[in-house]
């Protein structure tokens, strides 16, 4: 399964790189595919690359769904197979 996560750009770096915040975890990623990304934007991140810029409301709704899924999975004792 492939998973892409919304992350907020917190700094633009040299060489088409950016520092993003993924739920409190900071990670350096490539923004070569989304050169329009600016500090404060949300981007969809997959394997270290930003794939698209997201509307903030859409990003926050997606993050809320992931949080709900995590709470539901931990509450039910479900394990990923």
C-alpha positions as CSV (number, residue, x, y, z in Angstrom):
1,X,0.0,0.0,0.0
2,X,1.2,3.5,-0.8
3,X,0.5,6.4,1.5
4,X,0.9,10.1,0.9
5,X,0.5,12.5,3.8
6,X,-0.2,16.2,4.0
7,X,2.7,18.2,5.6
8,X,3.2,21.9,6.1
9,X,6.2,23.6,4.5
10,X,8.1,25.4,7.3
11,X,11.2,26.4,5.3
12,X,12.4,26.4,1.7
13,X,16.0,25.3,1.3
14,X,18.5,25.3,-1.5
15,X,18.5,22.7,-4.4
16,X,14.7,22.3,-4.6
17,X,14.4,21.1,-1.0
18,X,12.1,22.1,1.8
19,X,11.7,21.4,5.5
20,X,8.2,20.2,6.4
21,X,6.3,19.4,9.6
22,X,4.6,16.0,9.6
23,X,2.6,16.0,12.8
24,X,5.5,17.4,14.9
25,X,8.2,15.5,13.0
26,X,10.4,17.7,10.8
27,X,11.7,16.2,7.6
28,X,13.6,17.4,4.6
29,X,11.9,16.7,1.3
30,X,12.2,17.5,-2.4
31,X,9.9,20.1,-3.8
32,X,11.2,19.8,-7.4
33,X,7.7,18.7,-8.6
34,X,5.9,21.6,-6.9
35,X,8.1,24.6,-7.4
36,X,5.1,26.9,-6.5
37,X,5.1,25.6,-2.9
38,X,5.7,28.4,-0.4
39,X,6.3,28.5,3.4
40,X,3.0,27.8,5.1
41,X,1.5,25.7,2.3
42,X,0.5,22.2,2.8
43,X,1.9,19.6,0.3
44,X,1.2,15.9,-0.2
45,X,4.4,14.0,0.6
46,X,5.2,10.5,-0.7
47,X,8.6,8.9,-0.2
48,X,10.4,12.2,0.4
49,X,8.8,14.1,-2.5
50,X,6.1,16.7,-2.5
51,X,3.6,15.7,-5.2
52,X,1.0,18.6,-5.0
53,X,0.1,21.7,-3.0
54,X,-3.1,21.2,-1.0
55,X,-5.7,23.7,0.1
56,X,-5.3,24.1,3.9
57,X,-8.9,23.0,4.7
58,X,-8.5,19.8,2.6
59,X,-5.1,19.1,4.3
60,X,-6.6,19.6,7.8
61,X,-9.6,17.5,7.0
62,X,-7.3,14.7,5.7
63,X,-5.1,14.9,8.9
64,X,-8.2,14.7,11.0
65,X,-9.3,11.5,9.2
66,X,-5.9,9.9,9.7
67,X,-6.1,10.8,13.5
68,X,-9.6,9.3,13.7
69,X,-8.4,6.2,12.0
70,X,-5.4,5.9,14.4
71,X,-7.7,6.3,17.4
72,X,-10.2,3.8,16.1
73,X,-7.4,1.3,15.3
74,X,-5.8,1.6,18.7
75,X,-9.1,1.5,20.5
76,X,-10.2,-1.7,18.8
77,X,-6.8,-3.4,19.1
78,X,-6.7,-3.8,15.3
79,X,-3.4,-4.7,13.7
80,X,-2.4,-4.1,10.1
81,X,-1.9,-7.2,8.1
